[in-house]
Amino acid sequence: MSVKPTSVRTPKVPKVGFVSLGCPKALVDSERIITRLRSEGYQIAPDYEGADVVVVNTCGFLDSAKAESLDAIGEAMAKNGRVIVTGCMGVEEGRIRAEHPGVLAVTGPHQYEQVVTAVHDAVPPLHDPFVDLVPPEGLHLTPRHYAYLKISEGCNNRCSFCIIPSLRGDLASRPANHVMTEAERLVKAGVKELLVISQDTSAYGLDIKYAESPWKGQPLKARFLDLCSALGDLGAWVRLHYVYPYPHVDDVIPLMADGKILPYLDIPFQHASPAVLKAMRRPAHQEKTAARIAAWRNVCPDLAIRSTFIVGFPGETEDDFQFLLQWLKEARINRAGCFKYEPVAGAVANDLPGAVPEEVKEERWHRFMAAQQEVSAALLAEKVGRTIPVLIDEIDDEGAIGRSQSDAPEIDGAVYLDGETDLAPGDIVQARITASDDTDLEGELA
């Protein structure tokens, strides 16, 4: 008995053409880009016709060099039509696009990562799971259906209780297209929820002056609002963590109301008393903050706010603590974590007068948690009878366990769907809420 051999379709290897102009420094830049692309499985095409995309590394030292660069771009456009421009003349993007509006992307000198990202956008690299040790979306410790997306490192704030800047340095934002490339790979790999994180998410891009980078043939600013809008186009849940309430945070609330990103903000308020906030070196405008929360909910009624607070900070009086409890109820914080102040080595706050005794910290912590449970229970009770989307996290013998759009994994509550054992992690279902307590919801498939 003969067995007919199974035909295996060999995927087409992506090919990149290169035109390198100018000095040896530009040539080295081209070599570095080519080395990176070859390591990812790209081949270098010997001519325009055999290339899936052409990279033109330009020179902009003299007017004659600029003219030569524009001519080279024009030739590549005429003979191939898919062109990425980089190099010294890339700083004159307006002039390049005026003469050649069809170019896919324009980057400046030394911007290797941006060039590689633009090539990825034009012709994605091959991925061979039988050869590659790492999947295209990278390795993750979270379940397959959600992933954390870090957009920056470090922090420019100097809160008196915090040593993060001394550990991680000042704010260092990633280029917007780097973030988007990672996010898109995650979504293509099956991620249903992107959890955006950093030390100070709403400060994103400040350190790089909101620099533009090419994404899908268009410039994308490294700005909080622009990034949120772009992430919202990927079709996944987008959840924002560690957002300090700078004024421009107001601008993302309409995106939540329109369903582009989740109606959820994780804002580490830390306290509400003006005196304590001042000692913490945080803006002491709790009245304005409460009013802003109310304004946000007028735009997006389903907005859920999670926060963290510190009790027992040096100098905190009983009046300060009572102020915090009252503010907590007025602001209607959906979820809150509370920490008893600890004198972390190296923190400026350790030298402040008015240390609070440990037994007082403990007693205030319990009172805080009791007050928050009342607020949370009241807000969750308002969801009973409503039909809401639920992202399934796990299945056990009793049914499915998921989360609403108001709940982040590990730190917030859950939605229990008893008897629903045919669902799978990563499913997004509509559920009618039938019961609630102070942390969780119960429901049934709608």
N, C-alpha and C positions, 0 to 999 in steps of 0.2 A: 504494500500500500504506500503510495507516494503522498507526501504532504506538500501542499503548495506553500511556498515561502510567503510569509507575511510581508507586504510592502511597508516600508517605514518612510514616512515623509521627512526629509531632512529640512529643517528650518533654514530660511535664507539668512545668510550672515550679513549683517548691516555693514555698509561700506561708507567711508567718509573721505572726501577729497580735500586736499589742503593746498592753499596758495599762501606762501609766506614771503612777505615783503620786508624791506628795511634792514636794520642792523643785526649783528650777531645776537644781541640781547633778545630781539624779537624771535630770532630763530630758536633760541633756547626755550622761549615761551612755547613756541610751536612744538618743540620736542617733548616738553612736559605734558602738553595736552594730548599729543599722540600716544605717549607712554601710558597715560591714564586710560585712554580709549582702547588701546590694544589690550590692556589688562582686563578690560571688561568684555573682550571678545570681538571688538570692531576690527575690520580690515581697512587698510588705507588704499583707496582707489587711485590708479595711476592716471586717470583722466576724468573729465567732467561726466561723460556719458555713463560710466560705470559706478558713479557715486550716488548714494541715496540722499546725501546732503553735502554741501561744500562749505568749508570754513576758510574765510579770507582774513589773514592776519595782516593788518594794515600798518603803514608808516605815516606819521603826521608831522615829521620834523620840519620839512620845507614845503612850500606851496607846490613845487614840482612833485614831491613825494605824495602829497595829498591827491594831486591830479592822477598820478599813477594808481593810487589806491582806489579811487573812484572808478577808473577805467577797469581795473581788475574785478571790482564788484560787478560792474556792468557786464563784463564778459562771462563771469560765473552765472549771473542771472540769465543771460541769453542762452547759454549752453546747458544749464542745468535747471535753474529756476528755484532751487531750494538752497538759500545762502544764509550763513551766520557770519556776522562781521565782528572781529575783535581787534585788539591792538591799539596803538597810540591814537589813530584817527577816530577810534570808537568814542572818544570824549565829545566828538562833534556829531552826535546822533541825529540831531535835527537836519544837518546838511546832508548826511548820508541818506536819511529817509526821504528828504525832499527830492533827491535825484533817483533813488531806488526804493520806492515805497513798499515793494514786495519782499524785502529782506525779512527773514524770520526773527532775528534777534540782533541787537547791537550791544557789545560790551567793551569796556576799556582795557588798558594794558594790565597784565598780571592777574586778570580775573579768570583764573583757570577753572574754578568750580562753576562759575556762571556759564562758561563756554560748554563745559561738559553737560551741565543741566540743559542747555539749549539743544545740544545734540540729542540728549535723551528725549526731549520734547518732540524733536523732528523725526527721530527713528530710534525707538526704544532698544536697549541692548538685549541680546539673547539671554535666556536663563535656562540652563540645563540641570535639572534636579538630580541627574545621575552623576554629574561631575562636580557641580558647585556644592560646597559645604554649607553655604549660607543662603537662605531663600531671599528673593529680591526685596522683600519688605523688612529683612533683618530678623534677628532673634529677639523674642520678647518673653517676659516672665508673666505676662497677663494672659487671660483666656483669649482665644483667637478673635472673639467678636468685639473686644475693645482694646484700646492702646493709648498710652500717654504720648503726647507730642510736645517736646520741649522747644520753646521758641527763643529762649535767651538764657544766659547765665548771669550770676552776680546781681548786685543791687546798689543803687546810688543813695538810698536812704541810710540814715545813721540813727536808727532807733536805739534808745539807751539799753534795752534789754537784749539786743540781738548782736551776734558776732558773725553773721553770715558774710558781710562784706570783707571781713578779715580772713575768712576761710575761702571764699569764692571770688573775691574781687568786685570791682564795679560792674555795672550793667554791660553786657556784651551780647548784642542781638545777632541772630542769624539772618542772613539775607532772606528776603521774603520767598524767593523762588526755591531756595533750599528747603525751607519749611514746607512749601506746597508740594515739592517733589516727594518728600518723605510721606506727607499726608496722602497724596494720591496713590502711592505704592501700597500703603496700608489699606486704603479702601478697596483697591483692586484685589488685595489678598483676602478680603472678607471681613475687614474691620467695620463694625456698624456704628461705633461710637469713638470719637476722638476727644480725648481729655487734654485740653491745652494747659500747659504748666510752665512756670518759670518762677523766679523769686518775686518779680514785680511785672505781671503780665501786661497791665495797661500802660506801662512805660516802654513797651516794645518799640524799638526803632529810634528812640531818642538819641542814643549814643552814636548811631550811624547817620544821623540827620535824615531819617526816614528815606534812605536811599532807595531808588528804583532799581529793580532787576527784572529781566524779561521772564514772562510767564504766559505760555500759550500765545506767543506772538504779540503780547501787549506788555507795557511796563506796569509793574506792580510795586507800589510803595511799601516800605517796611513800616507801616503805620497800623496801629491797633484796629481801627475801623476797616481799613482796606483788607487786612489779613483775615479778619472775621468774615467779611463779605465773600472773599475768595474761598475760604474753607467751607462756607455755607453752600457753595456751588457743587461740592463733591458728592452730595447725596447721603452723607452720614450725619448722625447726631454730633453736634459740636458743643462741648461743655467747657466753660471758662472757669479756671481756678486761679486763686491768688491775685485777684483784681483789686488794686487800690482805687478808691473812687475819685480819681481825677475828673475834672469837668468833662473831658471828652468821652468818658464812659457813657454819658447820656446818649451819645450818637449811636451806640450799638443796640439800644433798647428797641427801636423800630425793627431791626433785623430779627429780634426775638418775637416781636408781635407778628411779623410776617412769616414766621416759621423757618427762617434760614438757619438760625442757630438756636440752641435750646434756651428756654426762658429760665436761666439759672445763672446766678453769680455767686462765686465764693469770694467773699470780701473779709479779710482779717481785720475787723474793727479794733479788737483788743480791749477796748473799754469805751465808756461814754462820758465819764466825768471830765470836764475841761481841765481840772487840776491834774488828774492822773495822766491824761493824754499829753499834757505839757511836759510832765516829768518823763514820760515815755519818748518825748521828742516826736510826737505825732500831732498833726493838725487837730485842734480842739474845737471843731465846728459841728458838734453832735446835733444841734438844732437844725442846721442846714442839711446835714446828712439825712435826718429823719424826714425832712420835707422832700428831699430828692427821692428817697425811697417811695414816698407816697406818689410823687410825680411819675416815677418809673412805672408804678402799678396802674396808674391811670392810662398809660400807653399800652402796657402789657399786663393785664390783670392776673395772668397765671405765673408771673415772675416769682421764682423761689430764691430766697437768699440764705446762704449758709455762711456762718462766720465762726471765728474763734475769739475767745476772751481770756484775759488773765485776771485772777483775783489775788489779793494779798500783795499787790505791788508796793514797794516801799513808799510810805506816806499815805496809802489809801486809808481813808477814814470810813466810819460807818455811813456817814452822809454820802460819800463818794459811791459806796457800794449800793446804797438805796437808790441813788440816781441811776446807776447802771441797770438795776432791776426794773425801774419804771420805764427807762428808755427801751429796754428789751421788749416790753409788752407793747409800747406805743409803736415801735418799728415793726413789730410782728415778724421777727426773724424765724424763718421756717425751721432751720437746723442750726444748732450751736454746740460747739465744743468748748470746754472750759479747762484751764490749766491753773494750778496753784503756782505762784511765782517761785522760781528757783534761781539762786544766784549763780548763773553760768560763769565759769572762769573767763575773765577778760571783758565781761560786760560792764559798761559804764554805770549802769543802774546799781551795781553792787555797792557803790560808794555813796548812794543817796541815804539821807537820814530817814528815820521813821520805819524801821523794819517791822513787819507785821508778824506776830507770833504764829507758830505753826498751827496751834489749835484754832486760832481765828481764821487762818487760811482754810483749814478743813471745814469749819462751820459755814463759811461763806460759799465754799464750793458746793456744799449740799444744798444750800438755799438757792444758789444760782440754778443748779440742775433741776430743782423742783419747779422753779418759776418757768424755766424753758420748756419743761414737759407740759405745763399747762398751755403755753402758747402753741407748741407743736401739735398737741392733741386737738385744740380748737381748729387749727388750720387744716389738719388732716380730715376732721369730721366734715368739713365743707366739701370734700371730694366724694363723699358717699352719695351714690345715685348717679354720678357722672360716668361717662365712658371716656377712657383715656388710653393713649398708646403705652404699651409696656414692653420693655426689652428683656427677653428671657435670659437669665444667667445660668441656671442649673435646673436639673430635673431630679427628683428623688421619688421614693415609693409613694408619697402622698400627693404629688403633683408638681407643678412648675413654680419656680421662684424667680421673680424678675424685679425690674425697677421701673419707676415712672420717670418722666423727664425731670422731675424735681429731686431725683435721688442719684447721687454719685456712688460708684462701687466702693465697698469697704467702709465708708464713713457715714452714709445716710441710711435710710430705711429700705424696706423691700415691699413687693407686692406678691402676695401668695395666691396662687390659682389652684385650689385643691382639685384633685382628680384629673388634671390636665397633664397626663404623662406622655402624650404623643407629640408634644412640642420639643424643640431642640434649642440649645444655647445659641443665641444670635438671632432667633426669631423675634420679630416685632409684631405684636398682636394688639387688637383693640379689646379692652377689658372694662366691664361695668363694675364699679367699686360698690361692694355690699357692706363693708364694715371697716372700722379703723380703731386704732388705739393711739398712744402718744408717740409711736415710732413707725408703725407699719400699716399697710392696707391689705384688705382681702377683696378678692373679686372673682368674676367669672367671665368667660369669653363672651363678647358681645355678638 
